[in-house]
Amino acid sequence: MLVSLCLGALGLLVNLFLPISLFDHVHILFGGVFYFFVVALYGPWFGLVAAAVASLGTLPSWDGRFIGWFLGMGEAVAVGWLYRRKVSTVSSDLIYWSSIGFPMLLIADAVKGGTTAVFWVEILKHPLNG
């Protein structure tokens, strides 16, 4: 548990202080790498703890909305669960984003009334983010 919290805190710091800005409000965040380490070493539930801490760093780039936090936690659990069943992490991540992540982003974008161009940049960015 301590390793999960420490790597989650490291992911939080990376997400807060080292984002790469593509456009206004579209950032590449690399804090997810740390909860993927936890997922691979300790499983999906410890990865969930690390992702919950690390994904708090997504709040500034999502204007305080919690969708990025939920997406990070869902990604950790889904990838961890599939990784335990011998599915590669890249395939697991793509399965997560195509079945759960993209629909959640679509719903969030429809609710906030965002522009289509920014939405598609976000859609292409998220699978590459982790």
C-alpha positions as CSV (number, residue, x, y, z in Angstrom):
1,M,0.0,0.0,0.0
2,L,2.8,2.4,0.8
3,V,4.4,1.8,-2.6
4,S,1.0,2.6,-4.2
5,L,0.7,5.8,-2.3
6,C,4.3,6.9,-3.0
7,L,4.1,6.1,-6.7
8,G,0.7,7.8,-6.9
9,A,2.1,10.9,-5.2
10,L,5.0,10.9,-7.7
11,G,2.4,10.6,-10.5
12,L,0.5,13.5,-9.0
13,L,3.6,15.7,-9.0
14,V,4.4,14.8,-12.6
15,N,0.8,15.6,-13.7
16,L,0.8,18.9,-11.8
17,F,4.2,20.2,-12.7
18,L,5.3,18.6,-16.0
19,P,2.3,18.7,-18.4
20,I,3.0,19.2,-22.1
21,S,0.4,21.7,-23.5
22,L,-0.8,20.9,-27.0
23,F,-3.6,23.4,-27.2
24,D,-5.6,25.5,-24.8
25,H,-6.9,23.0,-22.1
26,V,-5.4,20.0,-23.9
27,H,-2.4,18.6,-22.1
28,I,-0.3,15.4,-22.3
29,L,0.2,14.1,-18.7
30,F,2.7,11.4,-17.9
31,G,1.7,10.6,-14.3
32,G,-0.2,7.5,-15.5
33,V,3.1,5.7,-16.0
34,F,3.5,5.4,-12.3
35,Y,0.2,3.8,-11.6
36,F,0.9,1.4,-14.5
37,F,4.0,0.3,-12.6
38,V,1.8,-0.4,-9.6
39,V,-0.7,-2.3,-11.7
40,A,2.0,-4.5,-13.2
41,L,3.7,-5.2,-9.9
42,Y,0.8,-5.4,-7.4
43,G,-2.5,-5.7,-9.3
44,P,-5.5,-3.7,-10.2
45,W,-6.6,-2.7,-6.7
46,F,-3.3,-1.3,-5.6
47,G,-3.2,0.3,-9.0
48,L,-6.5,1.9,-8.2
49,V,-5.1,3.5,-5.1
50,A,-2.1,4.9,-7.1
51,A,-4.4,6.1,-9.9
52,A,-6.7,7.8,-7.4
53,V,-3.8,9.9,-6.1
54,A,-2.0,10.5,-9.4
55,S,-5.2,11.4,-11.3
56,L,-5.9,14.2,-8.9
57,G,-3.3,16.0,-11.0
58,T,-5.7,16.0,-13.9
59,L,-8.1,18.4,-12.1
60,P,-6.4,21.6,-13.3
61,S,-6.4,20.5,-17.0
62,W,-10.1,19.5,-16.8
63,D,-11.1,22.8,-15.2
64,G,-11.9,21.2,-11.9
65,R,-14.2,18.5,-13.3
66,F,-13.7,15.0,-12.0
67,I,-14.0,13.1,-15.3
68,G,-10.2,12.8,-15.6
69,W,-10.0,11.4,-12.1
70,F,-12.6,8.7,-12.9
71,L,-11.0,7.9,-16.2
72,G,-7.6,7.4,-14.6
73,M,-9.0,5.1,-11.9
74,G,-11.0,3.1,-14.5
75,E,-8.0,2.8,-16.7
76,A,-5.9,1.4,-13.8
77,V,-8.5,-1.2,-12.8
78,A,-9.3,-2.3,-16.4
79,V,-5.7,-2.6,-17.5
80,G,-4.8,-4.4,-14.3
81,W,-7.7,-6.8,-14.6
82,L,-6.8,-7.6,-18.3
83,Y,-3.1,-7.7,-17.5
84,R,-3.7,-10.4,-14.9
85,R,-5.5,-12.4,-17.7
86,K,-2.4,-12.2,-19.9
87,V,-3.6,-9.4,-22.2
88,S,-0.7,-7.0,-23.1
89,T,-0.8,-3.6,-21.4
90,V,-1.1,-1.7,-24.7
91,S,-4.0,-3.9,-25.9
92,S,-5.6,-3.6,-22.5
93,D,-5.3,0.2,-22.6
94,L,-6.8,0.4,-26.1
95,I,-9.7,-1.9,-25.1
96,Y,-10.4,0.3,-22.1
97,W,-10.4,3.5,-24.1
98,S,-12.5,2.1,-27.0
99,S,-15.1,0.6,-24.7
100,I,-15.3,2.8,-21.7
101,G,-13.0,5.9,-21.9
102,F,-14.2,7.3,-25.3
103,P,-17.9,7.0,-24.4
104,M,-17.3,8.7,-21.1
105,L,-15.4,11.5,-22.9
106,L,-18.2,11.8,-25.4
107,I,-20.8,12.2,-22.7
108,A,-18.7,14.7,-20.8
109,D,-18.1,16.7,-24.0
110,A,-21.8,16.7,-24.8
111,V,-22.7,17.9,-21.3
112,K,-20.1,20.7,-21.3
113,G,-20.9,21.7,-25.0
114,G,-17.3,21.7,-26.2
115,T,-16.0,22.1,-29.7
116,T,-15.7,19.1,-32.1
117,A,-12.0,19.8,-32.9
118,V,-10.9,19.9,-29.3
119,F,-12.9,16.7,-28.7
120,W,-11.1,14.7,-31.4
121,V,-7.8,16.0,-30.2
122,E,-8.7,14.7,-26.7
123,I,-9.9,11.4,-28.2
124,L,-6.5,10.9,-29.9
125,K,-4.5,12.1,-26.9
126,H,-5.8,9.9,-24.2
127,P,-4.7,6.4,-25.3
128,L,-1.2,7.9,-25.9
129,N,-1.2,9.5,-22.5
130,G,-0.8,6.4,-20.4
